[in-house]
Structure formats: structure tokens, C-alpha cells
Amino acid sequence: MEVSAGLSPRINSNALTRDKDEENESTDLENFEFETTDHSIRSESDHHFHSMSALEILRETVRILRYNSTGFMAITAVLICPVSAVLLSNVLVDQSLVKKLTLRLWLVAKSSGLPLRPFIKHSCQKFSEVAVSAAMCFPLFITLSLLSKAAIVYSVDCTYSRKKFDTSKFYVIITKIWKRIILTYLWACGVISGCLTLFLVLLVVVSSVFTIMGFPSDLILYPAMVVGFLFSIILANAIIICNVSIVISVLEEVSGPQALLRSSSLIKGQTQVGLLIFLGSTIGMAFIEGLFEHRVKTLSYGDGSSRIWEGPLLVLMYSFVVLIDSMMNAVFYFSCKSYRMESEDVEDEPVLEALTTSSGSIDVQ
């Protein structure tokens, strides 16, 4: 891929020059600085680097959102909101499939020795709903959702490059990198599916072993909960790696397993920050999903008029959380990249450049 200029993950406003006619238009952009004063400057005494914390990444995300609020709101309205509405309403989910899968999971849990308590039954039903919803909504995930992630990453990159979001340039870029984004996404789905499958198999094996050893079903629940807790941490790390790999597939010429390996290497030492980002986003989405389930699907007032405004409002709230999550993943990538380059004392490399100058002279792998 031919590029003419590179992008430094750290913004220095002193390097920005503008003609007098453009001073008013670029005031906000000149004042936009990537916060590195406290966390990414080499200390003369101990020669250590300090990366951005989760709170600093959130603050940086808000700064970027304020700078280009119109573009991000357009992405939210056009690409994120339709997917959020479908996910929250479960309009594509076949409840008969959910019931069948839930029943099978109950039978597996019972045969492995787990007591069919309300917690176990609810977990089986929730897992079935998520699995069926993911399968039914997969076409939306691999089109609108993936396109929204790419647009968000491109917008964040444009902010750090001191450029405005250009729809025509983004169209040219996405046509050239779409295959590698899809390949990376499919590998990420395979990794997450593999983790969930391994968890279910391990849970059944552990429960069966304790059953064979003669433990009562009430006591088997505790080692099963320990396995679930440990595996939730593993799954969270896998999701973080997969999220950053999508960002990498947009900004760098790697895809598939190479992007996953690159992501794992890039966030090494920064896993705690990624976990906090993932935890915050997950809690926010789960809270809104619970509100939608209670206020829109179950509860209504009189003729159900409350659903007319509560439903769209919760969809917008959910979409906004998804937007912030994607933006924070992009900022997290730039933070890790800046930290890695400074700690290794290497020069900055080009990350993403508009590919519209000469489409015939550009070769994207």
C-alpha cells in the first residue's frame, strides 16, 4: 500500500500550520492534543513509560467525540441504531429455537449432576437467547455493525491526523480493506465461539467428575461457579484481543490470525485497562437491555403509549454505549501503539492514509 505520510499516535499542536483564512476553521483542531504529558514521556530518573488508564482513555474519547460530534452521531444513526433496535427487540429471534436449545442445556446440566436451580435455568435460557440472537443477527453484524466499527476507527484516525471525515475517501478505503476486516471478524467469532464451547465442555467434565466422586448436587454447584468465574476472565481477555484486532485490521495491513497475534502482543501489559473498558461497556449494555426488557417488552401503561418513546430512547442509549465502546477500543489501540513505540525507542510508522489519489497505483493486500 502506497502512502504519502504517516500518523503519530501523539498529537502535537505546534506542528500544525494553517493559512490565515483557515485559522477560524481549525481552532478546535489545533487545540486538540493527545494527552501524553503525564503518561507517555520518558522519565529521566527511571526510564519507564506510563500508558493511559481507562479513565484517561474515556476522557480522550469524549474529547474526540466533542471535536467531531456530527460525524459520530451520523454513524450512530445510520449504522448502529438499526442493529441496536433489532438486538434489543429480538425481532429476528425464533423463540421455538430458544426453547429447544434451553431444554437441551437443561438436560446436559442435569445429566452432569448440576442442580436445576432457578439460577442454572436462567443461565441456560440466557445463553440460548444470546446464541440464537447471534446466529440470526449475524448478517447484520458482518455488514452494518462491522462497517460502523470501521467508520469509527477511521474517524478517530482522521482526528489524530488533523483531517475531516471524508465519505468519498472512506468509501475508497473500505472497498480496499473490506476483505481483511471480514476475515479478521470471522477469526474473532471463531475464537469467541471456541472459548464458549471449551467452557461448556470443561463445565460438564468438572461437574461429571464431582458427581462420580459422590459429591451431592448442591456442592457440585460451587466448583462449577469457580470454573465459570475463571473462564469469564479468559473470555473477557479474548474479547478484548478480538476488539483490538478489528481496529488493527482497519489501520494496518494485517488480517485474520496475524491481526489477533498482533493485538495480543500490542496490549501486553495493558490488559487491566482493556478489562476495565470491557467491564464498563458490558455493564452499560446489560443495564439498558434489562431496562428494555422490563419497560418495553413487559411493562406498559394504559394503551402502551409508554413504549412509543421509551423504546426509541433506550435504543439510542444502547447505540451510544456501543459508539463509546468502539471509540475507546480505537483510542486504546493508539495508546498501546504509542506506549510500545516509545518503550522500544522506534520511529513512528504510517498507519492509515487516504487511498483515493490514484486507485490504480495502490495495492492493498
Rosetta blueprint (number, residue, H / E / L):
1 M L
2 E L
3 V L
4 S L
5 A L
6 G L
7 L L
8 S L
9 P L
10 R L
11 I L
12 N L
13 S H
14 N H
15 A H
16 L L
17 T L
18 R L
19 D L
20 K H
21 D H
22 E H
23 E L
24 N L
25 E L
26 S L
27 T H
28 D H
29 L H
30 E H
31 N H
32 F L
33 E L
34 F L
35 E L
36 T L
37 T L
38 D L
39 H L
40 S L
41 I L
42 R L
43 S L
44 E L
45 S L
46 D L
47 H L
48 H L
49 F L
50 H L
51 S L
52 M L
53 S L
54 A H
55 L H
56 E H
57 I H
58 L H
59 R H
60 E H
61 T H
62 V H
63 R H
64 I H
65 L H
66 R H
67 Y H
68 N L
69 S H
70 T H
71 G H
72 F H
73 M H
74 A H
75 I H
76 T H
77 A H
78 V H
79 L H
80 I H
81 C H
82 P H
83 V H
84 S H
85 A H
86 V H
87 L H
88 L H
89 S H
90 N L
91 V L
92 L L
93 V L
94 D L
95 Q H
96 S H
97 L H
98 V H
99 K H
100 K H
101 L H
102 T H
103 L H
104 R H
105 L H
106 W H
107 L H
108 V H
109 A H
110 K H
111 S H
112 S L
113 G L
114 L L
115 P L
116 L L
117 R L
118 P H
119 F H
120 I H
121 K H
122 H H
123 S H
124 C H
125 Q H
126 K H
127 F H
128 S H
129 E H
130 V H
131 A H
132 V H
133 S H
134 A H
135 A H
136 M H
137 C L
138 F H
139 P H
140 L H
141 F H
142 I H
143 T H
144 L H
145 S H
146 L H
147 L H
148 S H
149 K H
150 A H
151 A H
152 I H
153 V H
154 Y H
155 S H
156 V H
157 D H
158 C H
159 T H
160 Y H
161 S L
162 R L
163 K L
164 K L
165 F L
166 D L
167 T H
168 S H
169 K H
170 F H
171 Y H
172 V H
173 I H
174 I H
175 T H
176 K H
177 I H
178 W H
179 K H
180 R H
181 I H
182 I H
183 L H
184 T H
185 Y H
186 L H
187 W H
188 A H
189 C H
190 G H
191 V H
192 I H
193 S H
194 G H
195 C H
196 L H
197 T H
198 L H
199 F H
200 L H
201 V H
202 L H
203 L H
204 V H
205 V H
206 V H
207 S H
208 S H
209 V H
210 F H
211 T H
212 I H
213 M L
214 G L
215 F L
216 P L
217 S H
218 D H
219 L H
220 I H
221 L H
222 Y H
223 P H
224 A H
225 M H
226 V H
227 V H
228 G H
229 F H
230 L H
231 F H
232 S H
233 I H
234 I H
235 L H
236 A H
237 N H
238 A H
239 I H
240 I H
241 I H
242 C H
243 N H
244 V H
245 S H
246 I H
247 V H
248 I H
249 S H
250 V H
251 L H
252 E L
253 E L
254 V L
255 S L
256 G L
257 P H
258 Q H
259 A H
260 L H
261 L H
262 R H
263 S H
264 S H
265 S H
266 L H
267 I L
268 K L
269 G L
270 Q L
271 T H
272 Q H
273 V H
274 G H
275 L H
276 L H
277 I H
278 F H
279 L H
280 G H
281 S H
282 T H
283 I H
284 G H
285 M H
286 A H
287 F H
288 I H
289 E H
290 G H
291 L H
292 F H
293 E H
294 H H
295 R H
296 V H
297 K H
298 T H
299 L L
300 S L
301 Y L
302 G L
303 D L
304 G L
305 S L
306 S H
307 R H
308 I H
309 W H
310 E H
311 G H
312 P H
313 L H
314 L H
315 V H
316 L H
317 M H
318 Y H
319 S H
320 F H
321 V H
322 V H
323 L H
324 I H
325 D H
326 S H
327 M H
328 M H
329 N H
330 A H
331 V H
332 F H
333 Y H
334 F H
335 S H
336 C H
337 K H
338 S H
339 Y H
340 R H
341 M H
342 E H
343 S H
344 E L
345 D L
346 V L
347 E L
348 D L
349 E L
350 P L
351 V L
352 L L
353 E L
354 A L
355 L L
356 T L
357 T L
358 S L
359 S H
360 G H
361 S H
362 I L
363 D L
364 V L
365 Q L
